[in-house]
Amino acid sequence: MTRARSHTATGNRGDIALVIAGYGSAAGGEEYSNTTVTVSVNGTRVGVVLHRVDCVSLERYDPDGNPGIFRNNTAGNPRSWCPGGLIPSRYFPTGGIAGGDVTVTIGIGCRVPYVGDSGYRTSVSRLER
């Protein structure tokens, strides 16, 4: 799946700030997948995010004692985020953008349509300087 948005730049250079995570608890939902997210500016890839996190360090904070959520996340129990963990902001350079149209494309390497209630919550900001 790919989404693109355009905007006219007023600054010379900048960064794209991206916060993204897959959600959906249905069997096979995006919450339980290892995906590759690509970020492109004006058709040039500027970054890649691998959604493969290991949640084992957060297991001790689980009040319900559900170890299945927190173990083997980089193998047979993939996760794109951890309960109780932060979903980090990631920053990618835009290169020279002065006075031009800027198109940012986010590509999510996953199956479409999503399973059950799955989806990706995404925040993209353009930071000019």
DSSP file with accessible surface (Angstrom, degrees, kcal/mol):
  #  RESIDUE AA STRUCTURE BP1 BP2  ACC     N-H-->O    O-->H-N    N-H-->O    O-->H-N    TCO  KAPPA ALPHA  PHI   PSI    X-CA   Y-CA   Z-CA
    1    1 A M              0   0   62      0, 0.0   107,-3.2     0, 0.0     2,-0.4   0.000 360.0 360.0 360.0 137.5    0.0    0.0    0.0
    2    2 A T  E     -A  107   0A  88    105,-0.2     2,-0.4   107,-0.0   105,-0.2  -0.994 360.0-174.2-134.2 138.8    1.3    3.5   -0.9
    3    3 A R  E     -A  106   0A 146    103,-2.0   103,-2.5    -2,-0.4     2,-0.4  -0.995   6.2-167.6-130.6 139.0    0.0    6.9    0.0
    4    4 A A  E     -A  105   0A  48     -2,-0.4     2,-0.3   101,-0.2   101,-0.2  -0.963   5.3-175.7-128.0 144.6    1.4   10.2   -1.3
    5    5 A R  E     -A  104   0A 179     99,-2.1    99,-2.7    -2,-0.4     2,-0.3  -0.994  11.4-151.5-135.3 144.8    0.8   13.8   -0.2
    6    6 A S  E     +A  103   0A  87     -2,-0.3     2,-0.3    97,-0.2    97,-0.2  -0.850  17.6 165.1-120.2 154.6    2.1   17.1   -1.8
    7    7 A H  E     -A  102   0A  89     95,-1.8    95,-3.8    -2,-0.3     2,-0.5  -0.971  37.5-112.2-160.1 148.5    2.9   20.5   -0.4
    8    8 A T  E     -A  101   0A  74     -2,-0.3    93,-0.3    93,-0.3     2,-0.1  -0.781  37.1-129.7 -89.7 126.1    4.9   23.6   -1.7
    9    9 A A        -     0   0    3     91,-3.2    90,-0.2    -2,-0.5    -1,-0.0  -0.448  26.3-179.6 -75.9 143.0    8.0   24.2    0.3
   10   10 A T        +     0   0  129     -2,-0.1    -1,-0.1    88,-0.1     2,-0.1   0.567  68.1  64.1-110.4 -20.2    8.9   27.6    1.7
   11   11 A G  S    S-     0   0   17      1,-0.1    88,-0.5    86,-0.1     3,-0.1  -0.362  82.6-121.4 -95.8 179.7   12.2   26.6    3.3
   12   12 A N  S    S-     0   0   96    117,-1.4    85,-3.1     1,-0.2    86,-0.9   0.874  86.6  -0.3 -89.2 -44.4   15.4   25.3    1.8
   13   13 A R        +     0   0  113    116,-1.7   116,-3.1    83,-0.2     2,-0.3  -0.859  69.2 157.2-138.1 172.7   15.8   21.9    3.4
   14   14 A G  E     -D  128   0B   1     81,-0.4    80,-2.7    -2,-0.3    81,-0.6  -0.971  30.1-105.4-173.7-170.1   14.0   19.9    5.9
   15   15 A D  E     -DE 127  93B  37    112,-2.3   112,-3.2    -2,-0.3     2,-0.5  -0.962  19.7-130.9-135.5 152.8   13.1   16.6    7.5
   16   16 A I  E     -DE 126  92B   0     76,-3.2    76,-2.1    -2,-0.3     2,-0.5  -0.928  20.7-154.5-101.8 124.7   10.1   14.3    7.4
   17   17 A A  E     -DE 125  91B  12    108,-3.0   108,-2.3    -2,-0.5     2,-0.4  -0.913  16.3-172.7-100.7 124.9    9.0   13.2   10.8
   18   18 A L  E     +DE 124  90B   0     72,-2.9    72,-2.6    -2,-0.5     2,-0.4  -0.973  18.4 177.3-126.0 130.0    7.2    9.8   10.8
   19   19 A V  E     +D  123   0B  44    104,-2.3   104,-2.6    -2,-0.4     2,-0.3  -0.995  23.3 158.3-124.7 122.0    5.3    8.0   13.5
   20   20 A I  E     +D  122   0B   2     -2,-0.4     2,-0.3    68,-0.4   102,-0.2  -0.999  12.3 164.5-149.3 141.4    3.7    4.7   12.3
   21   21 A A  E     -D  121   0B   2    100,-1.5   100,-2.2    -2,-0.3     2,-0.3  -0.971  31.7-121.8-154.8 144.8    2.5    1.5   13.8
   22   22 A G  E     -D  120   0B   0     -2,-0.3     2,-0.3     8,-0.2    98,-0.2  -0.689  30.9-175.1 -87.6 139.7    0.2   -1.4   12.7
   23   23 A Y  E     +D  119   0B  65     96,-3.2    96,-2.3    -2,-0.3     7,-0.5  -0.933  28.6 107.6-131.3 159.5   -2.8   -2.2   14.7
   24   24 A G        -     0   0    4     -2,-0.3     7,-0.9    94,-0.3     8,-0.4   0.103  39.2-153.9 133.5 108.9   -5.5   -4.9   14.5
   25   25 A S        +     0   0   74      6,-0.1     3,-0.1     5,-0.1     4,-0.1   0.521  57.2 116.5 -87.0  -3.9   -5.8   -7.8   16.9
   26   26 A A  S >  S-     0   0   33     89,-0.2     3,-2.9     1,-0.2     6,-0.2  -0.227  87.1 -77.5 -60.4 154.6   -7.6  -10.2   14.6
   27   27 A A  T 3  S+     0   0   94      1,-0.3    -1,-0.2     2,-0.0    -2,-0.1  -0.331 125.7  12.8 -54.7 124.6   -5.7  -13.4   13.7
   28   28 A G  T 3  S+     0   0   40      1,-0.2    87,-0.3    -3,-0.1    -1,-0.3   0.597  96.6 158.8  81.0  11.1   -3.1  -12.3   11.2
   29   29 A G    X   -     0   0    0     -3,-2.9     3,-1.9     1,-0.1    -1,-0.2  -0.165  57.1-106.6 -67.2 161.7   -3.7   -8.6   11.9
   30   30 A E  G >  S+     0   0    0     -7,-0.5     3,-1.1    85,-0.3    -8,-0.2   0.735 116.3  70.4 -63.8 -22.1   -1.1   -6.0   11.2
   31   31 A E  G 3  S+     0   0   22     -7,-0.9    49,-1.5     1,-0.3    50,-0.4   0.811 102.1  47.5 -60.8 -28.1   -0.3   -5.6   14.9
   32   32 A Y  G <  S+     0   0   78     -3,-1.9     2,-0.3    -8,-0.4    -1,-0.3  -0.284  97.5  93.3-110.0  44.8    1.3   -9.1   14.5
   33   33 A S    <   -     0   0   13     -3,-1.1     2,-0.7    44,-0.1   -11,-0.1  -0.974  66.9-133.2-137.3 151.5    3.3   -8.6   11.4
   34   34 A N        +     0   0   47     -2,-0.3     2,-0.3    44,-0.1    18,-0.2  -0.931  41.1 174.0 -99.6 112.4    6.9   -7.6   10.5
   35   35 A T  E     -B   51   0A   7     -2,-0.7    16,-3.2    16,-0.6     2,-0.5  -0.789  30.8-131.9-119.2 163.0    6.6   -5.0    7.8
   36   36 A T  E     -BC  50 109A  65     73,-0.5    73,-2.7    -2,-0.3     2,-0.5  -0.973  19.8-163.7-114.5 124.4    8.9   -2.7    5.9
   37   37 A V  E     -BC  49 108A   0     12,-3.0    12,-3.1    -2,-0.5     2,-0.4  -0.937   5.2-160.5-110.1 127.4    7.9    0.9    5.6
   38   38 A T  E     -BC  48 107A  28     69,-2.6    69,-2.6    -2,-0.5     2,-0.5  -0.857   3.4-157.1-109.1 146.3    9.6    3.1    2.9
   39   39 A V  E     -BC  47 106A   0      8,-2.6     7,-3.1    -2,-0.4     8,-1.5  -0.989  14.5-179.9-122.9 124.3    9.7    6.9    2.9
   40   40 A S  E     -BC  45 105A  22     65,-2.5    65,-2.6    -2,-0.5     2,-0.5  -0.958  15.8-158.0-125.8 145.3   10.3    8.8   -0.4
   41   41 A V  E >  S-BC  44 104A   6      3,-2.6     3,-2.0    -2,-0.4    63,-0.2  -0.993  82.4 -16.5-122.0 121.5   10.5   12.5   -1.1
   42   42 A N  T 3  S-     0   0   79     61,-3.1    -1,-0.1    -2,-0.5    62,-0.1   0.864 131.0 -50.6  51.3  40.6    9.9   13.6   -4.7
   43   43 A G  T 3  S+     0   0   70     60,-0.4     2,-0.5     1,-0.2    -1,-0.3   0.418 115.7 112.0  84.1  -2.0   10.3   10.0   -5.9
   44   44 A T  E <  S-B   41   0A  95     -3,-2.0    -3,-2.6     2,-0.0     2,-0.3  -0.912  70.3-122.9-107.5 125.0   13.7    9.4   -4.1
   45   45 A R  E     +B   40   0A 156     -2,-0.5    -5,-0.3    -5,-0.3     3,-0.1  -0.482  33.3 171.9 -66.5 127.3   13.8    7.0   -1.2
   46   46 A V  E     -     0   0A  40     -7,-3.1     2,-0.3     1,-0.3    -6,-0.2   0.463  58.9  -1.3-114.3  -8.2   15.1    8.7    1.9
   47   47 A G  E     -B   39   0A  12     -8,-1.5    -8,-2.6    45,-0.1     2,-0.4  -0.976  48.3-145.2-175.4 162.4   14.5    6.0    4.5
   48   48 A V  E     -B   38   0A  65     -2,-0.3     2,-0.5   -10,-0.2   -10,-0.2  -0.997   9.6-160.1-137.2 138.0   13.2    2.6    5.6
   49   49 A V  E     -B   37   0A   4    -12,-3.1   -12,-3.0    -2,-0.4     2,-0.7  -0.986   8.1-154.3-118.8 124.2   11.6    1.5    8.8
   50   50 A L  E     -B   36   0A 116     -2,-0.5     2,-1.6   -14,-0.2   -14,-0.2  -0.888   8.3-148.9 -97.8 117.2   11.6   -2.1    9.7
   51   51 A H  E     +B   35   0A   4    -16,-3.2   -16,-0.6    -2,-0.7     2,-0.3  -0.653  55.4 120.0 -87.3  84.2    8.7   -3.0   12.0
   52   52 A R        +     0   0  141     -2,-1.6     2,-0.3   -18,-0.2    28,-0.2  -0.787  36.1 170.8-146.3  94.3   10.3   -5.8   13.9
   53   53 A V        -     0   0   43     26,-1.6     2,-0.5    -2,-0.3    26,-0.4  -0.796  28.7-138.6-111.2 154.3   10.4   -5.0   17.6
   54   54 A D        -     0   0   87     -2,-0.3     3,-0.3     1,-0.1    28,-0.1  -0.955  15.8-176.6-112.9 119.4   11.4   -7.2   20.6
   55   55 A a    >>  +     0   0    0     -2,-0.5     3,-2.2     1,-0.2     4,-0.5   0.382  50.1 108.8 -97.7   2.7    9.1   -6.6   23.6
   56   56 A V  G >4 S+     0   0   75      1,-0.3     3,-1.2     2,-0.2     4,-0.4   0.832  72.6  61.0 -57.3 -32.1   10.8   -8.9   26.2
   57   57 A S  G 34 S+     0   0   80     -3,-0.3    -1,-0.3     1,-0.2     3,-0.2   0.727 104.2  50.9 -69.0 -16.7   12.1   -6.0   28.3
   58   58 A L  G X4 S+     0   0   35     -3,-2.2     3,-1.8     1,-0.2     4,-0.3   0.525  81.6  92.9 -96.8  -5.3    8.5   -4.8   28.9
   59   59 A E  G X< S+     0   0   44     -3,-1.2     3,-2.0    -4,-0.5     6,-0.2   0.868  76.0  64.5 -57.8 -36.0    7.1   -8.2   30.1
   60   60 A R  G 3  S+     0   0  192     -4,-0.4    -1,-0.3     1,-0.3    -2,-0.1   0.697  98.8  54.9 -64.3 -18.1    7.8   -7.4   33.8
   61   61 A Y  G <  S+     0   0  150     -3,-1.8    -1,-0.3    -4,-0.1    -2,-0.2   0.464  77.5 114.2 -93.0  -1.3    5.3   -4.5   33.6
   62   62 A D    X   -     0   0   33     -3,-2.0     3,-0.9    -4,-0.3    -3,-0.0  -0.597  48.4-165.9 -77.4 112.1    2.4   -6.6   32.4
   63   63 A P  T 3  S+     0   0  118      0, 0.0    -1,-0.2     0, 0.0    -3,-0.0   0.751  87.0  51.7 -69.9 -21.8   -0.3   -6.7   35.2
   64   64 A D  T 3  S-     0   0  139      2,-0.1    -2,-0.1     3,-0.0     0, 0.0   0.507 103.6-127.4 -94.0  -5.4   -2.1   -9.6   33.5
   65   65 A G    <   +     0   0   55     -3,-0.9     3,-0.1     1,-0.2    -5,-0.1   0.926  48.8 158.8  63.2  43.9    0.9  -11.8   33.1
   66   66 A N    >>  +     0   0   75      1,-0.2     3,-1.4    -7,-0.1     4,-0.5  -0.698   9.8 172.1 -99.8  82.3    0.4  -12.5   29.4
   67   67 A P  H >>  +     0   0   45      0, 0.0     4,-1.0     0, 0.0     3,-0.7   0.745  66.1  76.5 -67.1 -19.5    3.9  -13.5   28.4
   68   68 A G  H 34 S+     0   0   44      1,-0.2     3,-0.2     2,-0.2    -2,-0.0   0.806  92.5  53.3 -61.2 -27.5    2.7  -14.5   24.9
   69   69 A I  H <4 S+     0   0   40     -3,-1.4    -1,-0.2     1,-0.2   -14,-0.2   0.845 113.8  41.2 -73.1 -31.8    2.6  -10.9   23.9
   70   70 A F  H << S+     0   0    6     -3,-0.7     2,-0.3    -4,-0.5     3,-0.3   0.469  99.9  78.7-102.9  -3.7    6.2  -10.2   25.0
   71   71 A R  S  < S+     0   0  120     -4,-1.0   -17,-0.0     1,-0.2     0, 0.0  -0.826  92.6   6.5-115.7 151.7    8.2  -13.2   23.8
   72   72 A N  S > >S+     0   0  119     -2,-0.3     5,-2.2     1,-0.1     3,-1.2   0.804  71.5 152.2  58.2  35.8    9.7  -14.4   20.5
   73   73 A N  T 3 5 +     0   0    0     -3,-0.3     6,-0.7     1,-0.3   -20,-0.2   0.708  68.0  50.6 -72.5 -21.0    8.7  -11.1   18.8
   74   74 A T  T 3 5S+     0   0   67      4,-0.2    -1,-0.3   -22,-0.1   -20,-0.1   0.410 122.7  27.1 -97.4   6.5   11.5  -11.3   16.2
   75   75 A A  T < 5S-     0   0   72     -3,-1.2    -2,-0.1     2,-0.1    -3,-0.0   0.291 131.8  -8.2-126.5-104.0   10.7  -14.9   15.2
   76   76 A G  T   5S+     0   0   75      1,-0.2    -3,-0.2     2,-0.0    -4,-0.1   0.485 129.6  50.6 -85.3  -5.0    7.3  -16.6   15.4
   77   77 A N  S   <S-     0   0   41     -5,-2.2    -1,-0.2     2,-0.0   -44,-0.1  -0.534  80.1-172.0-128.7  64.7    5.4  -14.0   17.3
   78   78 A P        -     0   0   27      0, 0.0     2,-0.3     0, 0.0    -4,-0.2  -0.235   4.2-173.8 -66.9 151.0    6.0  -10.7   15.4
   79   79 A R        -     0   0    2     -6,-0.7   -26,-1.6   -26,-0.4   -47,-0.2  -0.993  26.5-159.1-140.0 145.6    5.0   -7.3   16.7
   80   80 A S  S    S+     0   0    8    -49,-1.5     2,-0.3    -2,-0.3   -28,-0.1   0.485  87.2   7.9-100.3  -5.5    5.1   -3.9   15.1
   81   81 A W  S    S-     0   0   49    -50,-0.4    -1,-0.2   -28,-0.1   -26,-0.1  -0.961  75.1-119.7-162.0 165.0    4.9   -2.2   18.6
   82   82 A a    >   -     0   0   17     -2,-0.3     3,-2.3     4,-0.2     2,-0.1  -0.934  29.3-110.5-115.9 135.0    5.0   -3.3   22.2
   83   83 A P  T 3  S+     0   0   38      0, 0.0     3,-0.1     0, 0.0   -21,-0.0  -0.417 109.8  13.3 -58.4 128.0    2.3   -2.8   24.9
   84   84 A G  T 3  S+     0   0   82      1,-0.3     2,-0.2    -2,-0.1   -22,-0.0   0.353 108.7 112.4  85.2  -6.0    3.6   -0.2   27.3
   85   85 A G  S <  S-     0   0   29     -3,-2.3    -1,-0.3     1,-0.1     2,-0.2  -0.561  70.4-106.1 -98.0 163.1    6.4    0.8   24.9
   86   86 A L        -     0   0  172     -2,-0.2    -4,-0.2    -3,-0.1    -1,-0.1  -0.585  16.7-139.2 -83.6 146.8    7.0    4.0   23.0
   87   87 A I        -     0   0   52     -2,-0.2   -66,-0.1    -6,-0.1    -6,-0.1  -0.940  35.7-134.1-102.0 110.4    6.4    4.2   19.2
   88   88 A P        -     0   0   62      0, 0.0   -68,-0.4     0, 0.0     2,-0.4  -0.266   1.8-123.3 -72.7 151.9    9.4    6.3   18.2
   89   89 A S        -     0   0   62    -70,-0.1     2,-0.4   -72,-0.0   -70,-0.2  -0.753  29.0-157.4 -81.8 138.3    9.4    9.3   15.9
   90   90 A R  E     -E   18   0B  67    -72,-2.6   -72,-2.9    -2,-0.4     2,-0.4  -0.949   0.7-149.9-120.8 144.0   11.8    8.7   13.0
   91   91 A Y  E     -E   17   0B 137     -2,-0.4   -74,-0.2   -74,-0.2   -76,-0.0  -0.925  12.1-176.9-121.4 136.0   13.3   11.5   10.9
   92   92 A F  E     -E   16   0B  21    -76,-2.1   -76,-3.2    -2,-0.4   -45,-0.1  -0.996  28.8-115.9-132.2 134.2   14.4   11.5    7.3
   93   93 A P  E     -E   15   0B  71      0, 0.0   -78,-0.3     0, 0.0   -52,-0.1  -0.391  13.0-157.6 -71.4 143.4   16.1   14.3    5.3
   94   94 A T        -     0   0   13    -80,-2.7   -79,-0.1     1,-0.2     2,-0.1   0.667  27.5-146.4 -89.7 -20.2   14.2   15.9    2.4
   95   95 A G        -     0   0   23    -81,-0.6   -81,-0.4   -49,-0.0     2,-0.3  -0.367  59.2 -10.4  77.8-166.2   17.3   17.2    0.6
   96   96 A G        +     0   0   57      1,-0.1   -83,-0.2   -83,-0.1   -84,-0.1  -0.476  67.5 153.4 -70.0 124.4   17.0   20.5   -1.3
   97   97 A I    >   +     0   0    9    -85,-3.1     3,-2.1    -2,-0.3   -88,-0.3   0.308  11.8 158.0-132.2   6.7   13.3   21.6   -1.5
   98   98 A A  T 3  S-     0   0   64    -86,-0.9   -86,-0.2     1,-0.3   -88,-0.1  -0.083  77.7 -21.1 -50.3 119.4   13.5   25.4   -1.9
   99   99 A G  T 3  S+     0   0   61    -88,-0.5    -1,-0.3   -90,-0.2     2,-0.2   0.480 111.3 113.9  66.3   4.7   10.3   26.8   -3.4
  100  100 A G  S <  S-     0   0   28     -3,-2.1   -91,-3.2     1,-0.1     2,-0.3  -0.523  75.6 -90.6-104.5 170.2    9.3   23.5   -5.1
  101  101 A D  E     -A    8   0A 112    -93,-0.3     2,-0.5    -2,-0.2   -93,-0.3  -0.623  38.9-153.3 -75.3 137.5    6.5   21.1   -4.7
  102  102 A V  E     -A    7   0A   2    -95,-3.8   -95,-1.8    -2,-0.3     2,-0.5  -0.971   9.1-169.7-117.3 120.2    7.3   18.3   -2.1
  103  103 A T  E     -A    6   0A  39     -2,-0.5   -61,-3.1   -97,-0.2     2,-0.5  -0.960   3.9-164.4-111.5 122.1    5.7   15.0   -2.5
  104  104 A V  E     -AC   5  41A  16    -99,-2.7   -99,-2.1    -2,-0.5     2,-0.5  -0.921   5.1-167.4-106.6 128.0    6.1   12.6    0.4
  105  105 A T  E     -AC   4  40A  31    -65,-2.6   -65,-2.5    -2,-0.5     2,-0.5  -0.971   6.7-164.6-119.6 128.9    5.2    8.9   -0.2
  106  106 A I  E     -AC   3  39A  16   -103,-2.5  -103,-2.0    -2,-0.5     2,-0.5  -0.963   8.7-166.3-110.9 120.4    4.9    6.3    2.5
  107  107 A G  E     -AC   2  38A   7    -69,-2.6   -69,-2.6    -2,-0.5     2,-0.6  -0.931   3.6-162.4-110.3 127.7    4.9    2.7    1.3
  108  108 A I  E     - C   0  37A   9   -107,-3.2     2,-1.7    -2,-0.5   -71,-0.2  -0.943  13.0-144.9-112.4 115.0    3.8   -0.1    3.7
  109  109 A G  E     + C   0  36A  50    -73,-2.7   -73,-0.5    -2,-0.6     2,-0.3  -0.577  58.4 105.4 -82.0  83.3    4.9   -3.5    2.6
  110  110 A C  S    S-     0   0   30     -2,-1.7     2,-0.1   -75,-0.1    -2,-0.1  -0.936  74.3 -78.2-149.2 171.9    1.9   -5.6    3.7
  111  111 A R        -     0   0  110     -2,-0.3     4,-0.1     2,-0.0   -81,-0.0  -0.431  50.4-119.0 -76.1 148.7   -1.0   -7.4    2.3
  112  112 A V  S    S+     0   0   92     -2,-0.1     2,-0.2     2,-0.1     3,-0.0  -0.999  89.8  42.0-134.0 134.1   -4.1   -5.5    1.2
  113  113 A P  S    S-     0   0  111      0, 0.0    -1,-0.1     0, 0.0    -2,-0.0   0.535  95.9-123.8 -76.0 160.6   -6.9   -5.6    2.2
  114  114 A Y        -     0   0   54      4,-0.2     2,-0.3    -2,-0.2   -85,-0.1  -0.269  24.2-103.6 -67.4 158.6   -6.0   -5.8    5.8
  115  115 A V  S >  S-     0   0   48    -87,-0.3     3,-2.0    -4,-0.1   -85,-0.3  -0.639  72.8 -42.6 -82.6 135.1   -7.3   -8.7    8.0
  116  116 A G  T 3  S-     0   0   68     -2,-0.3    -2,-0.1     1,-0.3   -88,-0.0  -0.126 125.9  -9.8  52.6-126.9  -10.1   -7.9   10.3
  117  117 A D  T 3  S+     0   0   99      2,-0.0    -1,-0.3     0, 0.0   -92,-0.1   0.117  98.6 138.5 -93.4  22.4   -9.8   -4.6   12.2
  118  118 A S    <   +     0   0   15     -3,-2.0   -94,-0.3   -94,-0.2     2,-0.3  -0.251  15.0 133.3 -71.3 157.2   -6.2   -4.0   11.0
  119  119 A G  E     -D   23   0B   7    -96,-2.3   -96,-3.2     2,-0.0     2,-0.5  -0.958  48.9-100.1 178.6 175.3   -4.8   -0.7    9.9
  120  120 A Y  E     -D   22   0B  24     -2,-0.3     2,-0.6   -98,-0.2   -98,-0.2  -0.974  20.2-150.0-118.4 125.9   -1.9    1.7   10.3
  121  121 A R  E     -D   21   0B 149   -100,-2.2  -100,-1.5    -2,-0.5     2,-0.4  -0.848  30.3-179.4 -91.6 124.0   -2.0    4.8   12.5
  122  122 A T  E     -D   20   0B  69     -2,-0.6     2,-0.4  -102,-0.2  -102,-0.2  -0.978  25.3-173.4-135.4 138.4    0.3    7.3   10.9
  123  123 A S  E     -D   19   0B  63   -104,-2.6  -104,-2.3    -2,-0.4     2,-0.4  -0.995  11.5-179.0-128.4 123.2    1.5   10.8   11.6
  124  124 A V  E     +D   18   0B  61     -2,-0.4     2,-0.4  -106,-0.2  -106,-0.2  -0.992   2.1 179.1-124.5 127.9    3.7   12.5    9.0
  125  125 A S  E     -D   17   0B  53   -108,-2.3  -108,-3.0    -2,-0.4     2,-0.6  -0.978  21.6-142.1-127.2 144.2    5.1   16.0    9.5
  126  126 A R  E     -D   16   0B  76     -2,-0.4     2,-0.7  -110,-0.2  -110,-0.2  -0.922  15.7-164.6-104.3 120.6    7.3   18.1    7.2
  127  127 A L  E     -D   15   0B  77   -112,-3.2  -112,-2.3    -2,-0.6     2,-0.3  -0.915   9.6-165.0-109.7 107.5    9.8   20.2    9.2
  128  128 A E  E      D   14   0B  47     -2,-0.7  -114,-0.3  -114,-0.2    -2,-0.0  -0.661 360.0 360.0 -94.3 151.8   11.4   22.9    7.1
  129  129 A R              0   0  161   -116,-3.1  -116,-1.7    -2,-0.3  -117,-1.4  -0.955 360.0 360.0-144.1 360.0   14.5   24.9    7.9
